[in-house]
Amino acid sequence: MTKPFLHVVRPEEVSELLSQFDALDLEEVCTEDALHRVIGKPVIAREELPSFDRATMDGFVVRAADTFGASESAPALFRIVGEVTMGAVVDRSPGRGEALRIWTGGALPPGCDAVVMVEHTEELDGNSVEVLRAVAPFENVVRKGEDCRAEETLLSPGHRLRPQDLGLLAAMGISSIVAHRKPVIAVASSGDEIVSIEDETPAGCMRDVNRYTLTAMVQESYALPIWLGIAADHLPDISSLIDRGLQQADLVLISGGSSMGSRDLVIETIKSRLDSRILVHGVSISPGKPLIVARVGDKAVFGLPGHPVSAMVCFEHFVVPLMRRLEGEDVVAPYLRPTVSAVLGRNVASREGRTDYVRVRLQQTADGMVAIPVLAKSGMISGMVRAQGFVRIEPDCEGLYKGEQVTVHLFSNWIEDRRAQKYLSGHEAAGGRAGHFLETPQQERLSRV
């Protein structure tokens, strides 16, 4: 029987379909384990922060008005009447022309409203000090409640926790929060030609690259991967593997077997389930066109292309948004990655009607950042290794010209990549083969992606 062609949809349509999946259940999480978790209930301030007027500099605490007019040529003289020790409260209110020694974080005594930095003072002896510069009221002071007010909403549902957020929770004495459960993502590969990396590769076979790229990308997206194994091109094998994934995980990824070839078994396996629905079979992007998105019960199953780069691109742009939604973020946008602005290093052609994702390497020049397209087919993982990010070409565009301004979505920290590239260049000069991953002048030509 002749199979129909892929019913290709636009990437935006895929995003709309992903919005039908709901966030995972809520659970209580210890603050120390809450990094990158998504808040499920509002976090309310229990008290004012700080709970007292607090010095932000080492120096002398004074009444600001007593320093008005002070300068290096006409310093104000103060009598030192004590010291504010850390963690202690001084009840005495200094009189006019009196000062107390204070350290960063110390509590201001009553009646005092400013701190003179030690750099702007000169001690005459242990009992007196000259102030060489006037201070304004509450200069070098954080006032009570200035950081946070009691009953203020500190963090709202949908917010992904960062290190600074955990610091705020700690400052408030909040030892646990309510967050959405971390999604468990089942990862599997399929294909008679795929073998484990520990095995020898007979002629016609390939080691399983996708297991390692996809599980790493799951971890990078703050979810928990589980590995199901490799299924042969045999319907019962694939069916058993998907069944295990649906039992153990919140989302199932299987790479390979997503095209319209004679061994299109992933989609057949999904269709055989009574509670299943094929949402997408083909998307107008390159690389990554033969994408499957399905719903089985209340869970999603993705059939990713077998080519490593195609699988990674589909993961980045369709799986990541769904994981973010499961994790509690009310978004369908794919990009968690930082971006940089650059000019394109050479012409890149594109096909109108599809969205192209062009891998690029970055080069810092005297005129600014340059994004140089990396020429590699979707089955070549080295193309991703050479790239520091990607540029998106919209479907109504037939290509980009050299010198155009583009936005580069970074795979990782640019500084780290520059260090790595410097190492690779040095290794090549020393006789190694790492330079294989750097572009050659022969590759600097127009490319149809």
Wavefront OBJ file of the C-alpha trace (Angstrom):
o trace
v 0.000 0.000 0.000
v 1.312 3.446 -0.866
v 1.611 5.697 2.139
v 0.472 9.342 1.996
v 2.920 12.201 2.062
v 3.621 13.975 5.327
v 0.922 16.469 6.319
v 3.367 19.253 7.088
v 2.335 21.992 9.538
v 3.971 25.256 10.524
v 6.055 25.440 13.746
v 3.506 27.868 15.197
v 0.778 25.252 14.778
v 2.865 22.765 16.759
v 3.197 25.332 19.557
v -0.586 25.777 19.660
v -1.110 22.018 19.915
v 1.373 21.748 22.791
v -0.712 24.196 24.841
v -3.282 21.440 25.456
v -0.961 19.696 27.925
v -1.218 20.732 31.584
v 1.462 21.398 34.159
v 2.421 18.537 36.464
v 1.216 18.173 40.054
v 2.497 20.328 42.898
v 4.787 19.114 45.665
v 6.679 20.595 48.591
v 10.389 21.108 47.926
v 13.174 22.029 50.350
v 14.686 25.410 49.529
v 18.153 23.905 49.211
v 16.849 21.520 46.510
v 14.645 24.050 44.697
v 17.066 25.487 42.116
v 15.375 25.683 38.660
v 12.058 24.439 40.028
v 8.957 26.415 39.015
v 6.882 28.051 41.752
v 3.361 26.610 42.096
v 1.942 28.886 44.803
v 2.750 32.525 45.656
v 5.575 33.056 48.128
v 4.623 35.800 50.619
v 7.053 37.774 52.805
v 6.643 36.840 56.449
v 8.372 39.945 57.768
v 10.175 43.098 56.759
v 13.642 42.733 55.286
v 15.843 43.908 56.824
v 14.111 44.071 60.187
v 16.271 47.024 61.278
v 18.157 49.960 59.740
v 21.425 48.364 58.600
v 24.868 49.754 57.773
v 26.218 48.976 54.301
v 29.774 50.194 54.983
v 32.425 49.996 57.672
v 32.801 53.376 59.369
v 31.101 55.544 61.964
v 27.380 55.891 62.599
v 26.284 59.492 63.181
v 23.448 61.957 62.887
v 23.708 63.149 59.279
v 22.914 66.754 60.232
v 26.050 66.890 62.400
v 28.231 66.356 59.300
v 26.746 69.098 57.123
v 29.488 71.394 55.883
v 32.291 68.948 56.674
v 35.170 68.764 54.162
v 38.839 67.861 54.072
v 39.769 71.491 54.678
v 37.165 71.926 57.419
v 36.506 68.488 58.987
v 33.785 67.883 61.581
v 35.044 66.556 64.908
v 33.197 63.708 66.620
v 33.711 62.010 69.941
v 33.759 58.188 69.718
v 31.392 56.912 72.396
v 31.283 53.222 71.615
v 31.025 50.487 69.045
v 28.175 48.574 67.400
v 29.272 44.956 67.516
v 27.918 42.504 64.935
v 24.648 40.870 65.916
v 24.118 43.287 68.815
v 21.680 46.163 69.324
v 22.854 49.412 70.955
v 20.050 51.059 72.901
v 21.885 54.302 73.573
v 21.131 57.230 71.285
v 24.362 59.213 70.686
v 24.203 62.928 71.367
v 25.168 65.762 69.085
v 28.757 65.445 67.845
v 29.014 61.820 68.994
v 29.723 58.762 66.819
v 29.915 55.004 67.228
v 32.171 52.682 65.324
v 30.116 50.321 63.124
v 30.739 47.486 60.695
v 28.947 46.463 57.506
v 25.651 44.813 58.498
v 25.494 46.424 61.923
v 22.214 47.756 63.334
v 21.942 51.542 63.613
v 21.319 52.824 67.145
v 18.196 54.935 67.747
v 18.595 58.557 66.690
v 21.339 57.810 64.119
v 20.531 57.998 60.429
v 23.788 57.717 58.442
v 27.148 56.000 58.248
v 30.364 57.794 57.325
v 32.689 55.486 55.397
v 35.958 54.826 57.214
v 37.774 56.111 54.102
v 36.245 59.547 54.746
v 37.423 59.772 58.329
v 40.670 60.283 60.193
v 41.025 59.069 63.768
v 42.950 61.437 66.020
v 43.088 59.026 68.932
v 40.936 56.279 70.385
v 38.349 58.802 71.551
v 37.841 61.172 68.599
v 37.559 61.131 64.831
v 37.452 63.760 62.090
v 34.801 63.422 59.366
v 36.193 64.707 56.052
v 32.962 64.555 54.033
v 29.337 65.289 54.796
v 26.754 62.505 54.479
v 23.079 62.717 53.615
v 20.358 61.162 55.793
v 20.363 57.357 55.392
v 23.508 57.386 53.256
v 25.280 54.015 53.428
v 22.218 52.559 55.136
v 19.564 50.035 54.087
v 16.390 51.052 55.880
v 14.052 48.711 57.696
v 11.752 47.046 55.128
v 13.575 48.655 52.193
v 14.418 45.250 50.679
v 10.983 43.657 51.205
v 7.786 44.603 53.006
v 5.822 42.184 55.167
v 2.977 40.457 53.260
v 4.562 41.416 49.929
v 4.410 38.774 47.153
v 8.029 37.776 46.647
v 7.632 35.122 43.938
v 4.623 34.321 41.777
v 3.472 31.010 40.267
v 5.261 30.210 37.020
v 8.569 31.710 38.147
v 11.618 29.465 37.721
v 13.890 29.682 40.730
v 17.411 31.081 40.305
v 20.260 31.196 42.855
v 19.308 34.749 43.906
v 15.723 33.621 44.504
v 16.936 30.936 46.889
v 18.890 33.650 48.696
v 15.712 35.664 49.160
v 13.880 32.616 50.506
v 16.728 32.024 52.954
v 16.678 35.663 54.082
v 12.986 35.247 54.868
v 13.520 32.000 56.745
v 11.488 30.037 54.191
v 12.834 26.484 54.255
v 10.457 24.982 51.675
v 8.260 26.059 48.768
v 5.473 24.529 46.683
v 6.645 23.771 43.144
v 5.576 21.729 40.171
v 6.991 18.250 39.988
v 10.040 17.742 37.793
v 9.029 15.920 34.612
v 10.480 12.488 33.968
v 11.405 12.097 30.297
v 11.770 8.633 28.771
v 14.350 8.481 25.961
v 14.636 5.644 23.445
v 16.225 4.945 20.074
v 14.995 2.743 17.256
v 16.481 1.147 14.172
v 18.104 -2.138 13.159
v 21.258 -0.198 12.315
v 21.662 1.399 15.788
v 24.048 -0.222 18.281
v 25.235 0.702 21.764
v 28.447 2.721 21.988
v 30.124 -0.188 23.788
v 29.566 -2.499 20.824
v 31.542 -2.939 17.637
v 29.858 -1.377 14.615
v 29.342 -3.873 11.770
v 29.174 -2.514 8.256
v 25.935 -0.590 7.803
v 25.487 0.106 11.532
v 25.961 3.238 13.649
v 26.547 3.909 17.326
v 23.657 5.450 19.234
v 24.405 9.180 19.270
v 20.867 10.319 20.075
v 20.734 8.589 23.442
v 23.505 10.825 24.737
v 22.556 14.110 23.059
v 18.889 13.845 24.031
v 19.393 12.743 27.645
v 21.909 15.568 28.072
v 19.438 18.065 26.616
v 16.760 16.770 29.010
v 19.122 17.419 31.933
v 20.023 20.824 30.525
v 16.294 21.655 30.547
v 16.007 20.793 34.280
v 14.085 17.534 33.799
v 14.935 13.923 34.726
v 15.815 11.512 31.877
v 15.380 7.750 31.974
v 16.813 5.487 29.294
v 14.513 2.836 27.801
v 16.868 1.185 25.333
v 17.163 0.542 21.604
v 14.263 -1.046 19.719
v 14.717 -2.947 16.494
v 12.567 -2.132 13.462
v 9.937 -4.556 14.700
v 6.460 -3.461 15.763
v 6.286 -5.473 19.037
v 9.715 -4.145 20.123
v 8.755 -0.530 19.544
v 5.332 -1.033 21.122
v 6.851 -2.574 24.257
v 9.380 0.213 24.559
v 6.741 2.989 24.239
v 4.507 1.172 26.753
v 7.308 1.182 29.324
v 7.933 4.854 28.687
v 4.279 5.758 29.232
v 4.253 3.786 32.497
v 7.453 5.310 33.891
v 7.566 8.857 32.535
v 5.573 12.011 31.847
v 6.767 12.328 28.253
v 8.274 9.820 25.811
v 10.920 10.553 23.178
v 11.861 7.984 20.565
v 14.293 8.861 17.805
v 14.294 7.163 14.406
v 11.396 5.710 12.454
v 9.547 9.022 12.063
v 9.786 9.417 8.283
v 7.326 8.136 5.676
v 9.566 5.270 4.633
v 8.676 1.598 4.514
v 9.576 1.164 8.197
v 7.374 3.882 9.662
v 6.674 1.831 12.778
v 6.614 4.517 15.486
v 3.490 6.156 14.127
v 1.849 2.771 13.524
v 2.542 1.817 17.140
v 0.983 5.037 18.427
v -2.069 4.718 16.173
v -2.731 1.205 17.472
v -3.682 2.594 20.895
v -7.337 3.442 21.464
v -6.556 6.490 23.622
v -4.053 7.982 21.143
v -4.195 10.863 18.729
v -1.586 11.935 16.184
v -1.219 15.707 16.533
v 1.639 16.298 14.099
v 3.341 14.239 11.421
v 5.677 16.587 9.634
v 6.661 20.187 10.343
v 7.935 22.818 7.913
v 11.421 23.257 9.348
v 14.910 22.262 8.314
v 16.482 20.225 9.685
v 13.785 18.155 11.384
v 10.849 17.876 8.986
v 9.715 14.278 9.814
v 8.567 15.062 13.378
v 5.791 13.116 15.126
v 3.871 14.586 18.048
v 1.149 12.443 19.571
v -1.049 12.316 22.644
v -1.577 9.001 24.419
v -3.967 9.445 27.313
v -2.764 12.619 29.017
v 0.874 12.189 27.970
v 2.862 13.291 24.935
v 4.937 11.023 22.709
v 7.482 12.530 20.327
v 8.870 10.652 17.360
v 12.091 12.496 16.588
v 14.107 12.144 13.367
v 16.991 9.694 13.466
v 19.629 12.151 12.176
v 21.342 13.581 15.279
v 21.151 17.248 14.257
v 17.517 16.954 13.181
v 16.657 15.282 16.492
v 18.428 18.021 18.458
v 16.732 20.826 16.507
v 13.290 19.262 17.024
v 14.029 18.782 20.711
v 15.144 22.395 21.083
v 12.115 23.879 19.386
v 9.261 21.542 20.325
v 10.193 19.297 23.258
v 11.696 22.093 25.376
v 8.519 24.214 25.236
v 6.428 21.274 26.369
v 8.827 20.435 29.193
v 8.684 24.062 30.336
v 4.902 23.811 30.337
v 4.959 20.556 32.329
v 7.372 22.173 34.770
v 4.849 24.952 35.430
v 5.846 27.802 33.128
v 2.900 29.169 31.184
v 4.858 29.443 27.928
v 5.203 27.751 24.593
v 8.360 29.617 23.566
v 11.335 27.283 23.079
v 14.306 29.412 23.993
v 15.831 29.239 27.435
v 19.152 30.205 25.898
v 20.893 33.594 25.938
v 21.245 35.461 22.657
v 23.827 37.728 21.061
v 23.548 40.061 18.118
v 25.933 39.521 15.210
v 26.321 40.174 11.499
v 26.174 37.259 9.098
v 29.567 36.211 7.736
v 28.297 35.024 4.342
v 25.158 34.501 2.265
v 22.788 31.722 3.309
v 20.008 30.505 1.019
v 16.700 29.208 2.319
v 13.545 27.696 0.872
v 10.458 29.871 1.096
v 7.662 28.290 3.095
v 9.779 26.608 5.762
v 11.677 27.772 8.840
v 15.409 27.113 8.674
v 17.659 26.801 11.704
v 21.215 27.571 10.630
v 24.082 26.542 12.892
v 26.721 29.244 13.230
v 30.077 29.749 14.858
v 30.922 33.149 16.311
v 33.984 35.213 15.611
v 34.899 38.433 17.406
v 36.363 41.011 15.019
v 37.394 44.641 15.301
v 34.011 45.585 13.801
v 31.969 43.405 16.152
v 30.591 39.872 16.363
v 30.320 37.828 13.159
v 28.141 34.720 12.783
v 29.624 32.289 10.256
v 27.274 29.526 9.041
v 28.509 26.003 9.695
v 28.157 23.763 6.662
v 27.140 20.261 7.682
v 24.350 17.831 6.838
v 21.794 16.795 9.453
v 23.477 13.425 9.992
v 26.827 15.023 10.901
v 27.153 15.663 14.632
v 30.452 17.501 14.094
v 28.465 20.406 12.639
v 26.863 20.954 16.038
v 30.246 20.678 17.729
v 31.651 23.451 15.548
v 28.652 25.709 16.191
v 28.160 28.062 19.122
v 24.506 28.700 18.313
v 21.857 28.967 15.628
v 20.086 31.613 13.567
v 16.419 31.294 12.605
v 15.346 32.117 9.029
v 11.628 32.804 8.758
v 9.459 30.954 6.183
v 8.715 34.102 4.163
v 12.434 34.691 3.562
v 14.453 33.173 0.706
v 17.735 33.630 2.519
v 20.001 36.042 4.342
v 22.806 38.134 2.903
v 26.306 38.616 4.202
v 26.410 41.603 6.535
v 22.795 41.322 7.723
v 22.157 41.720 11.443
v 21.011 38.434 13.018
v 20.126 37.102 16.469
v 22.181 34.090 17.532
v 20.671 31.740 20.128
v 23.650 30.361 22.021
v 24.161 26.678 22.777
v 26.409 27.510 25.728
v 28.489 30.252 27.270
v 30.330 32.105 24.503
v 33.432 32.677 26.630
v 33.721 28.945 27.351
v 33.337 28.170 23.645
v 36.079 30.645 22.776
v 38.386 28.958 25.269
v 37.536 25.568 23.799
v 38.170 26.806 20.272
v 41.502 28.267 21.367
v 42.427 24.872 22.785
v 41.401 23.109 19.586
v 43.494 25.492 17.489
v 46.489 24.946 19.740
v 46.025 21.186 19.632
v 45.953 21.310 15.843
v 49.203 23.291 15.779
v 50.762 20.667 18.021
v 49.938 17.943 15.516
v 46.530 16.837 16.835
v 43.404 16.354 14.770
v 41.111 18.663 16.746
v 41.387 21.235 13.977
v 39.080 18.992 11.962
v 36.240 20.710 13.787
v 37.262 24.201 12.612
v 36.058 25.581 9.303
v 38.364 25.560 6.298
v 38.502 28.252 3.587
v 36.950 25.750 1.141
v 33.799 25.702 3.301
v 33.331 29.461 2.969
v 30.783 29.239 0.184
v 27.069 29.764 -0.324
v 25.059 26.993 1.282
v 21.493 25.867 0.780
v 20.511 24.707 4.249
l 1 2 3 4 5 6 7 8 9 10 11 12 13 14 15 16 17 18 19 20 21 22 23 24 25 26 27 28 29 30 31 32 33 34 35 36 37 38 39 40 41 42 43 44 45 46 47 48 49 50 51 52 53 54 55 56 57 58 59 60 61 62 63 64 65 66 67 68 69 70 71 72 73 74 75 76 77 78 79 80 81 82 83 84 85 86 87 88 89 90 91 92 93 94 95 96 97 98 99 100 101 102 103 104 105 106 107 108 109 110 111 112 113 114 115 116 117 118 119 120 121 122 123 124 125 126 127 128 129 130 131 132 133 134 135 136 137 138 139 140 141 142 143 144 145 146 147 148 149 150 151 152 153 154 155 156 157 158 159 160 161 162 163 164 165 166 167 168 169 170 171 172 173 174 175 176 177 178 179 180 181 182 183 184 185 186 187 188 189 190 191 192 193 194 195 196 197 198 199 200 201 202 203 204 205 206 207 208 209 210 211 212 213 214 215 216 217 218 219 220 221 222 223 224 225 226 227 228 229 230 231 232 233 234 235 236 237 238 239 240 241 242 243 244 245 246 247 248 249 250 251 252 253 254 255 256 257 258 259 260 261 262 263 264 265 266 267 268 269 270 271 272 273 274 275 276 277 278 279 280 281 282 283 284 285 286 287 288 289 290 291 292 293 294 295 296 297 298 299 300 301 302 303 304 305 306 307 308 309 310 311 312 313 314 315 316 317 318 319 320 321 322 323 324 325 326 327 328 329 330 331 332 333 334 335 336 337 338 339 340 341 342 343 344 345 346 347 348 349 350 351 352 353 354 355 356 357 358 359 360 361 362 363 364 365 366 367 368 369 370 371 372 373 374 375 376 377 378 379 380 381 382 383 384 385 386 387 388 389 390 391 392 393 394 395 396 397 398 399 400 401 402 403 404 405 406 407 408 409 410 411 412 413 414 415 416 417 418 419 420 421 422 423 424 425 426 427 428 429 430 431 432 433 434 435 436 437 438 439 440 441 442 443 444 445 446 447 448 449
